[in-house]
Amino acid sequence: MIRFAQYTVPLSAFRVTLAAVALAGLAAAQEHVSFPTQDGGLVYADVYGKDDRGVILAHGGRFNKESWAKQARALADAGFRALAINFRGYGESRGPGQSDIFTAPLHFDVLAAVRYLRKIGAKTVSVVGGSMGGGAAADASIAAGSGEIDRLVLLAALPNAPPEKLKGRKLFIVARDDADGAGPRLPRIRAQYEKAPEPKELIIVDGSAHAQFLFQTDQGERVMREILRFLFAP
């Protein structure tokens, strides 16, 4: 499914979304936690909310766990337990390969977060990743066991491994005019989207903002609504 500027949201989900946006900012990070990775690293993260539906927030290269605060609070207010992580090499988080963040095995950090949430009682775990963090989330989905990651949101992100191996429900979001030194990102993301197995969605929004920068634009509220709709969908 590919959708552009027009979209529909079930009334019940829309009401929940509006409530989440209205309440965003009321809940602070409730806890600062850390947990080990399978390759000997240590990930630090912030927890928002207490529900048994977990959502991991994986930041892009120019961001950190604090950059997700507004979205994490909206998720917590909507009934999720949000876990915003710092990748190895950011803040206190550390692990093998952190000296070159773009070749480091960041998917181990995401997998560690997934398993941490499962250990503390999460019945479902989804991952939202922006750019670099989206690539790590996608790779974690491929490496994860069956059912470990239920849903995957990729903000202007591509898996480093073959997209045919992605698991679970998938939502790709990208700005129409987002580009880097290699040119527009949309054609590359669309090509990866086409190879990914169902169920999947591709949403193209207006503008040129990249990944988490979308939240700083007039498309930010829509992107958050789409994420909540996707997470609530049966």
C-alpha positions in Angstrom: 0.0 0.0 0.0 1.4 3.4 -1.0 -0.4 6.6 0.2 0.3 10.2 -0.5 -1.2 13.4 1.0 -4.7 12.1 1.6 -5.2 9.5 4.3 -7.9 8.0 6.4 -7.8 7.2 10.1 -10.5 5.1 12.0 -12.5 7.4 14.3 -11.4 5.6 17.5 -7.7 5.7 16.6 -8.1 9.4 15.5 -9.5 10.2 18.9 -6.7 8.4 20.7 -4.2 10.2 18.5 -5.7 13.6 19.3 -5.6 12.8 23.0 -2.0 11.7 22.7 -1.0 14.9 21.0 -2.9 17.1 23.5 -1.3 15.3 26.4 2.2 15.2 25.0 4.6 16.9 27.3 2.9 16.0 30.5 4.8 12.7 31.0 8.6 12.9 31.7 11.0 10.1 31.2 10.2 7.9 34.2 13.4 6.0 34.4 16.9 5.9 33.1 18.0 2.3 32.4 20.9 0.4 30.9 21.2 -3.2 29.5 23.9 -5.3 27.9 24.2 -6.2 24.2 25.0 -9.7 23.0 28.4 -8.5 21.7 29.6 -7.0 25.0 28.3 -3.5 24.7 26.1 -1.5 27.1 23.1 0.6 26.0 21.6 3.5 28.0 18.0 4.4 27.5 15.1 6.5 28.8 11.8 4.8 29.6 8.4 6.6 29.2 5.1 5.0 30.2 4.3 1.7 31.9 2.1 -0.2 29.4 2.8 -3.7 28.2 3.0 -2.5 24.6 6.6 -1.5 24.0 8.0 0.9 21.4 11.7 1.4 20.8 12.9 4.7 19.4 16.1 4.5 17.5 17.8 7.8 16.6 19.6 9.0 13.5 23.2 9.9 13.2 22.8 13.6 14.2 20.5 12.8 17.1 20.4 11.0 20.4 17.9 9.5 22.8 16.8 12.9 24.1 15.7 13.9 20.6 12.7 11.6 20.9 11.4 13.2 24.1 8.3 14.7 22.5 7.4 11.6 20.5 8.1 9.3 23.5 5.7 11.3 25.7 3.0 11.2 23.0 3.4 7.4 22.8 3.3 7.1 26.6 0.2 9.2 26.8 -1.4 7.0 24.1 -0.8 3.8 26.2 2.7 2.6 25.1 5.9 2.0 27.0 8.5 4.0 24.9 12.2 3.2 25.2 14.4 5.8 23.6 18.0 4.4 23.3 21.4 5.9 22.8 23.4 3.9 20.2 26.9 2.8 21.1 29.2 5.8 20.8 26.4 8.2 22.0 26.3 9.4 25.6 27.3 6.7 27.9 26.4 3.8 25.5 29.3 1.8 24.3 30.2 -1.3 22.4 32.5 -2.8 19.7 32.9 -0.7 16.6 31.7 2.6 18.1 34.7 4.5 16.7 33.0 4.2 13.2 29.3 4.5 13.9 28.3 3.9 10.3 29.9 0.4 10.2 29.2 -0.5 13.9 26.8 -3.4 14.5 24.0 -1.1 15.7 21.4 -3.7 15.3 22.8 -5.4 18.4 21.7 -2.3 20.4 18.2 -2.5 19.0 18.0 -6.2 19.7 19.2 -5.6 23.3 16.4 -3.0 23.7 13.8 -5.5 22.3 14.9 -8.2 24.7 15.0 -5.7 27.6 11.4 -4.7 27.0 10.3 -8.4 26.7 12.1 -9.2 29.9 10.3 -6.5 31.8 6.9 -7.6 30.6 6.2 -6.2 27.1 3.7 -8.3 25.2 4.4 -6.6 21.9 7.5 -4.7 20.8 7.6 -2.3 17.8 10.6 -0.2 16.7 10.6 3.3 15.2 13.9 4.2 13.6 15.1 7.3 11.8 17.8 7.2 9.1 20.8 5.5 10.6 18.6 4.2 13.4 16.0 3.0 10.9 18.7 1.0 9.2 19.7 -0.6 12.5 16.0 -1.3 13.3 15.6 -3.0 9.9 18.7 -5.1 10.4 17.5 -6.0 13.9 14.2 -7.1 12.4 16.0 -9.5 10.0 18.3 -10.8 12.8 15.5 -11.2 15.4 13.7 -14.4 16.2 10.2 -14.9 14.9 7.7 -12.6 16.8 10.4 -10.7 18.6 9.7 -7.5 16.7 6.0 -7.0 15.8 6.0 -3.7 13.8 8.7 -1.6 12.2 8.5 2.1 11.3 11.3 3.3 9.0 11.7 7.1 8.7 13.7 7.7 5.5 15.7 4.5 6.2 16.9 1.5 4.4 18.0 -1.9 5.7 21.7 -2.8 5.2 20.7 -6.4 4.7 18.3 -7.7 2.0 14.8 -6.1 2.4 13.2 -9.4 1.4 14.1 -10.7 4.9 12.3 -8.0 6.9 9.8 -9.4 9.4 6.5 -8.2 10.8 4.4 -5.3 9.8 6.3 -2.5 8.1 5.7 1.2 7.6 8.0 3.3 5.5 7.7 7.1 5.7 9.7 9.5 3.6 9.5 13.1 2.4 9.0 13.5 -1.4 12.0 15.7 -1.9 14.4 14.3 0.7 17.8 14.0 -0.8 21.5 13.4 0.0 24.7 13.5 -2.0 23.6 10.5 -4.0 20.4 12.2 -5.1 16.7 11.8 -4.1 16.1 9.2 -1.4 12.5 8.3 -2.5 13.5 6.1 -5.5 15.9 4.1 -3.4 13.4 3.7 -0.6 10.6 2.8 -3.0 12.8 0.1 -4.6 13.5 -1.4 -1.1 9.9 -1.1 -0.2 8.9 -3.1 -3.3 11.2 -5.9 -2.3 10.0 -6.1 1.3 7.4 -8.7 2.1 3.8 -7.9 3.0 2.3 -6.5 5.2 3.7 -3.1 4.4 2.9 0.5 3.7 4.7 3.4 2.1 3.7 7.0 3.0 5.1 9.9 1.1 4.7 13.3 2.8 5.4 16.8 1.4 8.7 18.6 1.8 12.4 17.7 1.9 13.0 17.1 5.6 15.0 14.0 6.4 13.8 11.4 9.0 13.5 12.9 12.5 13.8 16.4 11.0 10.2 15.8 9.8 9.0 16.4 13.4 10.3 19.9 13.1 8.2 20.8 10.1 4.5 21.2 9.4 4.4 17.5 8.5 5.4 16.5 12.1 1.9 16.1 13.5 0.8 14.0 10.5 3.9 11.8 10.8 3.1 11.2 14.5 -0.5 10.5 13.7 0.5 8.0 11.1 2.8 6.2 13.5 0.1 6.0 16.1 -2.4 4.7 13.6 0.0 2.1 12.4 0.8 1.0 16.0 -2.9 0.7 16.9 -4.0 -1.0 13.7 -5.3 -4.6 14.3 
